[in-house]
Amino acid sequence: MTVASHIQELRRKHDTLSHQVEVAQRSPATDGLKIAELKKQKLKLKEEITRLSQA
């Protein structure tokens, strides 16, 4: 897997998490801890994308 394709896959996962966060925030039954965990995962992906893009 090339770095570019890896970054593309990470961006896809980041977009998926973004959508999941949006859906969870609109649902009153969603636990705040679940939303926080999704946001944490999203941040880790963003940091990895940034790190790989600068290399």
PDB file of N, CA, C and O in Angstrom:
ATOM      1  N   MET A   1       0.851  -1.179   0.000  1.00  0.00           N
ATOM      2  CA  MET A   1       0.000   0.000   0.000  1.00  0.00           C
ATOM      3  C   MET A   1       0.893   1.237   0.000  1.00  0.00           C
ATOM      4  O   MET A   1       1.806   1.358   0.817  1.00  0.00           O
ATOM      5  N   THR A   2       0.624   2.129  -0.903  1.00  0.00           N
ATOM      6  CA  THR A   2       1.404   3.365  -0.959  1.00  0.00           C
ATOM      7  C   THR A   2       0.935   4.313   0.144  1.00  0.00           C
ATOM      8  O   THR A   2      -0.139   4.143   0.720  1.00  0.00           O
ATOM      9  N   VAL A   3       1.760   5.302   0.417  1.00  0.00           N
ATOM     10  CA  VAL A   3       1.403   6.288   1.442  1.00  0.00           C
ATOM     11  C   VAL A   3       0.142   7.042   1.019  1.00  0.00           C
ATOM     12  O   VAL A   3      -0.742   7.302   1.835  1.00  0.00           O
ATOM     13  N   ALA A   4       0.072   7.387  -0.262  1.00  0.00           N
ATOM     14  CA  ALA A   4      -1.102   8.122  -0.759  1.00  0.00           C
ATOM     15  C   ALA A   4      -2.382   7.318  -0.595  1.00  0.00           C
ATOM     16  O   ALA A   4      -3.409   7.867  -0.196  1.00  0.00           O
ATOM     17  N   SER A   5      -2.337   6.030  -0.897  1.00  0.00           N
ATOM     18  CA  SER A   5      -3.540   5.207  -0.746  1.00  0.00           C
ATOM     19  C   SER A   5      -3.878   5.004   0.731  1.00  0.00           C
ATOM     20  O   SER A   5      -5.049   4.910   1.100  1.00  0.00           O
ATOM     21  N   HIS A   6      -2.849   4.937   1.566  1.00  0.00           N
ATOM     22  CA  HIS A   6      -3.085   4.814   3.011  1.00  0.00           C
ATOM     23  C   HIS A   6      -3.761   6.083   3.545  1.00  0.00           C
ATOM     24  O   HIS A   6      -4.701   6.005   4.336  1.00  0.00           O
ATOM     25  N   ILE A   7      -3.280   7.238   3.111  1.00  0.00           N
ATOM     26  CA  ILE A   7      -3.888   8.514   3.519  1.00  0.00           C
ATOM     27  C   ILE A   7      -5.333   8.579   3.031  1.00  0.00           C
ATOM     28  O   ILE A   7      -6.218   9.033   3.757  1.00  0.00           O
ATOM     29  N   GLN A   8      -5.568   8.132   1.822  1.00  0.00           N
ATOM     30  CA  GLN A   8      -6.932   8.130   1.277  1.00  0.00           C
ATOM     31  C   GLN A   8      -7.854   7.248   2.127  1.00  0.00           C
ATOM     32  O   GLN A   8      -8.994   7.621   2.404  1.00  0.00           O
ATOM     33  N   GLU A   9      -7.362   6.095   2.531  1.00  0.00           N
ATOM     34  CA  GLU A   9      -8.155   5.186   3.368  1.00  0.00           C
ATOM     35  C   GLU A   9      -8.425   5.818   4.740  1.00  0.00           C
ATOM     36  O   GLU A   9      -9.530   5.706   5.270  1.00  0.00           O
ATOM     37  N   LEU A  10      -7.418   6.477   5.307  1.00  0.00           N
ATOM     38  CA  LEU A  10      -7.600   7.152   6.594  1.00  0.00           C
ATOM     39  C   LEU A  10      -8.632   8.267   6.474  1.00  0.00           C
ATOM     40  O   LEU A  10      -9.444   8.460   7.380  1.00  0.00           O
ATOM     41  N   ARG A  11      -8.608   8.995   5.371  1.00  0.00           N
ATOM     42  CA  ARG A  11      -9.598  10.069   5.154  1.00  0.00           C
ATOM     43  C   ARG A  11     -11.005   9.500   5.039  1.00  0.00           C
ATOM     44  O   ARG A  11     -11.968  10.088   5.531  1.00  0.00           O
ATOM     45  N   ARG A  12     -11.112   8.343   4.379  1.00  0.00           N
ATOM     46  CA  ARG A  12     -12.423   7.694   4.258  1.00  0.00           C
ATOM     47  C   ARG A  12     -12.951   7.307   5.642  1.00  0.00           C
ATOM     48  O   ARG A  12     -14.122   7.522   5.953  1.00  0.00           O
ATOM     49  N   LYS A  13     -12.076   6.736   6.461  1.00  0.00           N
ATOM     50  CA  LYS A  13     -12.476   6.363   7.823  1.00  0.00           C
ATOM     51  C   LYS A  13     -12.849   7.598   8.627  1.00  0.00           C
ATOM     52  O   LYS A  13     -13.805   7.570   9.402  1.00  0.00           O
ATOM     53  N   HIS A  14     -12.094   8.693   8.449  1.00  0.00           N
ATOM     54  CA  HIS A  14     -12.371   9.942   9.152  1.00  0.00           C
ATOM     55  C   HIS A  14     -13.751  10.474   8.765  1.00  0.00           C
ATOM     56  O   HIS A  14     -14.518  10.909   9.624  1.00  0.00           O
ATOM     57  N   ASP A  15     -14.059  10.435   7.473  1.00  0.00           N
ATOM     58  CA  ASP A  15     -15.377  10.888   7.002  1.00  0.00           C
ATOM     59  C   ASP A  15     -16.499  10.025   7.568  1.00  0.00           C
ATOM     60  O   ASP A  15     -17.560  10.534   7.931  1.00  0.00           O
ATOM     61  N   THR A  16     -16.262   8.725   7.640  1.00  0.00           N
ATOM     62  CA  THR A  16     -17.260   7.809   8.205  1.00  0.00           C
ATOM     63  C   THR A  16     -17.505   8.147   9.675  1.00  0.00           C
ATOM     64  O   THR A  16     -18.650   8.187  10.126  1.00  0.00           O
ATOM     65  N   LEU A  17     -16.428   8.388  10.416  1.00  0.00           N
ATOM     66  CA  LEU A  17     -16.575   8.750  11.827  1.00  0.00           C
ATOM     67  C   LEU A  17     -17.303  10.089  11.969  1.00  0.00           C
ATOM     68  O   LEU A  17     -18.126  10.257  12.868  1.00  0.00           O
ATOM     69  N   SER A  18     -17.002  11.031  11.090  1.00  0.00           N
ATOM     70  CA  SER A  18     -17.685  12.332  11.127  1.00  0.00           C
ATOM     71  C   SER A  18     -19.189  12.147  10.994  1.00  0.00           C
ATOM     72  O   SER A  18     -19.975  12.765  11.713  1.00  0.00           O
ATOM     73  N   HIS A  19     -19.571  11.288  10.064  1.00  0.00           N
ATOM     74  CA  HIS A  19     -20.995  11.016   9.865  1.00  0.00           C
ATOM     75  C   HIS A  19     -21.596  10.351  11.105  1.00  0.00           C
ATOM     76  O   HIS A  19     -22.699  10.702  11.523  1.00  0.00           O
ATOM     77  N   GLN A  20     -20.880   9.400  11.689  1.00  0.00           N
ATOM     78  CA  GLN A  20     -21.367   8.720  12.887  1.00  0.00           C
ATOM     79  C   GLN A  20     -21.535   9.703  14.045  1.00  0.00           C
ATOM     80  O   GLN A  20     -22.499   9.604  14.803  1.00  0.00           O
ATOM     81  N   VAL A  21     -20.611  10.645  14.187  1.00  0.00           N
ATOM     82  CA  VAL A  21     -20.714  11.653  15.244  1.00  0.00           C
ATOM     83  C   VAL A  21     -21.948  12.515  15.020  1.00  0.00           C
ATOM     84  O   VAL A  21     -22.706  12.777  15.953  1.00  0.00           O
ATOM     85  N   GLU A  22     -22.148  12.956  13.778  1.00  0.00           N
ATOM     86  CA  GLU A  22     -23.315  13.783  13.474  1.00  0.00           C
ATOM     87  C   GLU A  22     -24.611  13.062  13.814  1.00  0.00           C
ATOM     88  O   GLU A  22     -25.505  13.645  14.428  1.00  0.00           O
ATOM     89  N   VAL A  23     -24.716  11.814  13.424  1.00  0.00           N
ATOM     90  CA  VAL A  23     -25.920  11.026  13.693  1.00  0.00           C
ATOM     91  C   VAL A  23     -26.107  10.846  15.199  1.00  0.00           C
ATOM     92  O   VAL A  23     -27.216  10.989  15.714  1.00  0.00           O
ATOM     93  N   ALA A  24     -25.030  10.534  15.893  1.00  0.00           N
ATOM     94  CA  ALA A  24     -25.101  10.316  17.343  1.00  0.00           C
ATOM     95  C   ALA A  24     -25.512  11.592  18.075  1.00  0.00           C
ATOM     96  O   ALA A  24     -26.275  11.536  19.040  1.00  0.00           O
ATOM     97  N   GLN A  25     -25.012  12.734  17.622  1.00  0.00           N
ATOM     98  CA  GLN A  25     -25.348  13.991  18.285  1.00  0.00           C
ATOM     99  C   GLN A  25     -26.810  14.374  18.072  1.00  0.00           C
ATOM    100  O   GLN A  25     -27.392  15.073  18.901  1.00  0.00           O
ATOM    101  N   ARG A  26     -27.402  13.927  16.981  1.00  0.00           N
ATOM    102  CA  ARG A  26     -28.810  14.217  16.722  1.00  0.00           C
ATOM    103  C   ARG A  26     -29.749  13.288  17.481  1.00  0.00           C
ATOM    104  O   ARG A  26     -30.939  13.573  17.617  1.00  0.00           O
ATOM    105  N   SER A  27     -29.213  12.181  17.974  1.00  0.00           N
ATOM    106  CA  SER A  27     -30.037  11.210  18.676  1.00  0.00           C
ATOM    107  C   SER A  27     -29.974  11.461  20.184  1.00  0.00           C
ATOM    108  O   SER A  27     -28.902  11.370  20.782  1.00  0.00           O
ATOM    109  N   PRO A  28     -31.105  11.774  20.794  1.00  0.00           N
ATOM    110  CA  PRO A  28     -31.089  12.067  22.236  1.00  0.00           C
ATOM    111  C   PRO A  28     -30.736  10.844  23.088  1.00  0.00           C
ATOM    112  O   PRO A  28     -30.343  10.995  24.245  1.00  0.00           O
ATOM    113  N   ALA A  29     -30.868   9.662  22.543  1.00  0.00           N
ATOM    114  CA  ALA A  29     -30.590   8.447  23.312  1.00  0.00           C
ATOM    115  C   ALA A  29     -29.104   8.083  23.330  1.00  0.00           C
ATOM    116  O   ALA A  29     -28.699   7.180  24.062  1.00  0.00           O
ATOM    117  N   THR A  30     -28.297   8.773  22.536  1.00  0.00           N
ATOM    118  CA  THR A  30     -26.878   8.435  22.452  1.00  0.00           C
ATOM    119  C   THR A  30     -26.136   8.928  23.689  1.00  0.00           C
ATOM    120  O   THR A  30     -26.300  10.067  24.127  1.00  0.00           O
ATOM    121  N   ASP A  31     -25.325   8.046  24.229  1.00  0.00           N
ATOM    122  CA  ASP A  31     -24.515   8.336  25.404  1.00  0.00           C
ATOM    123  C   ASP A  31     -23.408   9.318  25.037  1.00  0.00           C
ATOM    124  O   ASP A  31     -22.780   9.180  23.987  1.00  0.00           O
ATOM    125  N   GLY A  32     -23.168  10.294  25.884  1.00  0.00           N
ATOM    126  CA  GLY A  32     -22.117  11.275  25.667  1.00  0.00           C
ATOM    127  C   GLY A  32     -20.737  10.643  25.595  1.00  0.00           C
ATOM    128  O   GLY A  32     -19.857  11.140  24.892  1.00  0.00           O
ATOM    129  N   LEU A  33     -20.547   9.549  26.320  1.00  0.00           N
ATOM    130  CA  LEU A  33     -19.254   8.862  26.280  1.00  0.00           C
ATOM    131  C   LEU A  33     -18.996   8.240  24.914  1.00  0.00           C
ATOM    132  O   LEU A  33     -17.859   8.209  24.445  1.00  0.00           O
ATOM    133  N   LYS A  34     -20.048   7.750  24.282  1.00  0.00           N
ATOM    134  CA  LYS A  34     -19.894   7.174  22.939  1.00  0.00           C
ATOM    135  C   LYS A  34     -19.490   8.260  21.954  1.00  0.00           C
ATOM    136  O   LYS A  34     -18.613   8.047  21.117  1.00  0.00           O
ATOM    137  N   ILE A  35     -20.122   9.415  22.049  1.00  0.00           N
ATOM    138  CA  ILE A  35     -19.781  10.529  21.163  1.00  0.00           C
ATOM    139  C   ILE A  35     -18.336  10.955  21.402  1.00  0.00           C
ATOM    140  O   ILE A  35     -17.598  11.213  20.451  1.00  0.00           O
ATOM    141  N   ALA A  36     -17.934  11.029  22.661  1.00  0.00           N
ATOM    142  CA  ALA A  36     -16.561  11.411  22.990  1.00  0.00           C
ATOM    143  C   ALA A  36     -15.561  10.410  22.423  1.00  0.00           C
ATOM    144  O   ALA A  36     -14.504  10.803  21.928  1.00  0.00           O
ATOM    145  N   GLU A  37     -15.883   9.131  22.491  1.00  0.00           N
ATOM    146  CA  GLU A  37     -14.987   8.103  21.960  1.00  0.00           C
ATOM    147  C   GLU A  37     -14.875   8.211  20.437  1.00  0.00           C
ATOM    148  O   GLU A  37     -13.786   8.071  19.880  1.00  0.00           O
ATOM    149  N   LEU A  38     -15.992   8.458  19.774  1.00  0.00           N
ATOM    150  CA  LEU A  38     -15.960   8.630  18.320  1.00  0.00           C
ATOM    151  C   LEU A  38     -15.098   9.837  17.944  1.00  0.00           C
ATOM    152  O   LEU A  38     -14.311   9.773  16.999  1.00  0.00           O
ATOM    153  N   LYS A  39     -15.248  10.924  18.680  1.00  0.00           N
ATOM    154  CA  LYS A  39     -14.462  12.128  18.409  1.00  0.00           C
ATOM    155  C   LYS A  39     -12.975  11.878  18.657  1.00  0.00           C
ATOM    156  O   LYS A  39     -12.127  12.396  17.930  1.00  0.00           O
ATOM    157  N   LYS A  40     -12.662  11.098  19.667  1.00  0.00           N
ATOM    158  CA  LYS A  40     -11.270  10.759  19.972  1.00  0.00           C
ATOM    159  C   LYS A  40     -10.656   9.944  18.828  1.00  0.00           C
ATOM    160  O   LYS A  40      -9.525  10.197  18.412  1.00  0.00           O
ATOM    161  N   GLN A  41     -11.410   8.970  18.329  1.00  0.00           N
ATOM    162  CA  GLN A  41     -10.940   8.167  17.198  1.00  0.00           C
ATOM    163  C   GLN A  41     -10.722   9.044  15.969  1.00  0.00           C
ATOM    164  O   GLN A  41      -9.749   8.880  15.233  1.00  0.00           O
ATOM    165  N   LYS A  42     -11.642   9.971  15.765  1.00  0.00           N
ATOM    166  CA  LYS A  42     -11.567  10.881  14.630  1.00  0.00           C
ATOM    167  C   LYS A  42     -10.312  11.751  14.721  1.00  0.00           C
ATOM    168  O   LYS A  42      -9.626  11.964  13.722  1.00  0.00           O
ATOM    169  N   LEU A  43     -10.021  12.247  15.911  1.00  0.00           N
ATOM    170  CA  LEU A  43      -8.835  13.070  16.119  1.00  0.00           C
ATOM    171  C   LEU A  43      -7.557  12.278  15.854  1.00  0.00           C
ATOM    172  O   LEU A  43      -6.623  12.796  15.243  1.00  0.00           O
ATOM    173  N   LYS A  44      -7.511  11.035  16.307  1.00  0.00           N
ATOM    174  CA  LYS A  44      -6.327  10.192  16.069  1.00  0.00           C
ATOM    175  C   LYS A  44      -6.102   9.998  14.569  1.00  0.00           C
ATOM    176  O   LYS A  44      -4.968  10.051  14.092  1.00  0.00           O
ATOM    177  N   LEU A  45      -7.184   9.775  13.835  1.00  0.00           N
ATOM    178  CA  LEU A  45      -7.063   9.624  12.389  1.00  0.00           C
ATOM    179  C   LEU A  45      -6.553  10.914  11.749  1.00  0.00           C
ATOM    180  O   LEU A  45      -5.689  10.878  10.873  1.00  0.00           O
ATOM    181  N   LYS A  46      -7.089  12.050  12.187  1.00  0.00           N
ATOM    182  CA  LYS A  46      -6.661  13.331  11.630  1.00  0.00           C
ATOM    183  C   LYS A  46      -5.179  13.566  11.898  1.00  0.00           C
ATOM    184  O   LYS A  46      -4.455  14.033  11.019  1.00  0.00           O
ATOM    185  N   GLU A  47      -4.726  13.247  13.103  1.00  0.00           N
ATOM    186  CA  GLU A  47      -3.312  13.413  13.433  1.00  0.00           C
ATOM    187  C   GLU A  47      -2.441  12.510  12.575  1.00  0.00           C
ATOM    188  O   GLU A  47      -1.371  12.925  12.130  1.00  0.00           O
ATOM    189  N   GLU A  48      -2.880  11.288  12.338  1.00  0.00           N
ATOM    190  CA  GLU A  48      -2.126  10.351  11.503  1.00  0.00           C
ATOM    191  C   GLU A  48      -2.075  10.843  10.056  1.00  0.00           C
ATOM    192  O   GLU A  48      -1.034  10.759   9.405  1.00  0.00           O
ATOM    193  N   ILE A  49      -3.194  11.354   9.558  1.00  0.00           N
ATOM    194  CA  ILE A  49      -3.243  11.905   8.196  1.00  0.00           C
ATOM    195  C   ILE A  49      -2.259  13.057   8.081  1.00  0.00           C
ATOM    196  O   ILE A  49      -1.496  13.129   7.117  1.00  0.00           O
ATOM    197  N   THR A  50      -2.269  13.951   9.049  1.00  0.00           N
ATOM    198  CA  THR A  50      -1.355  15.104   9.042  1.00  0.00           C
ATOM    199  C   THR A  50       0.096  14.650   9.082  1.00  0.00           C
ATOM    200  O   THR A  50       0.934  15.163   8.341  1.00  0.00           O
ATOM    201  N   ARG A  51       0.387  13.698   9.937  1.00  0.00           N
ATOM    202  CA  ARG A  51       1.755  13.201  10.075  1.00  0.00           C
ATOM    203  C   ARG A  51       2.250  12.595   8.758  1.00  0.00           C
ATOM    204  O   ARG A  51       3.368  12.868   8.320  1.00  0.00           O
ATOM    205  N   LEU A  52       1.409  11.775   8.141  1.00  0.00           N
ATOM    206  CA  LEU A  52       1.806  11.127   6.884  1.00  0.00           C
ATOM    207  C   LEU A  52       1.904  12.122   5.720  1.00  0.00           C
ATOM    208  O   LEU A  52       2.727  11.965   4.819  1.00  0.00           O
ATOM    209  N   SER A  53       1.056  13.136   5.760  1.00  0.00           N
ATOM    210  CA  SER A  53       1.067  14.142   4.679  1.00  0.00           C
ATOM    211  C   SER A  53       2.330  14.994   4.716  1.00  0.00           C
ATOM    212  O   SER A  53       2.786  15.477   3.680  1.00  0.00           O
ATOM    213  N   GLN A  54       2.891  15.178   5.895  1.00  0.00           N
ATOM    214  CA  GLN A  54       4.083  16.003   6.043  1.00  0.00           C
ATOM    215  C   GLN A  54       5.367  15.218   5.786  1.00  0.00           C
ATOM    216  O   GLN A  54       6.432  15.813   5.623  1.00  0.00           O
ATOM    217  N   ALA A  55       5.277  13.917   5.748  1.00  0.00           N
ATOM    218  CA  ALA A  55       6.484  13.090   5.562  1.00  0.00           C
ATOM    219  C   ALA A  55       6.971  13.101   4.137  1.00  0.00           C
ATOM    220  O   ALA A  55       7.971  12.457   3.822  1.00  0.00           O
TER     221      ALA A  55
END
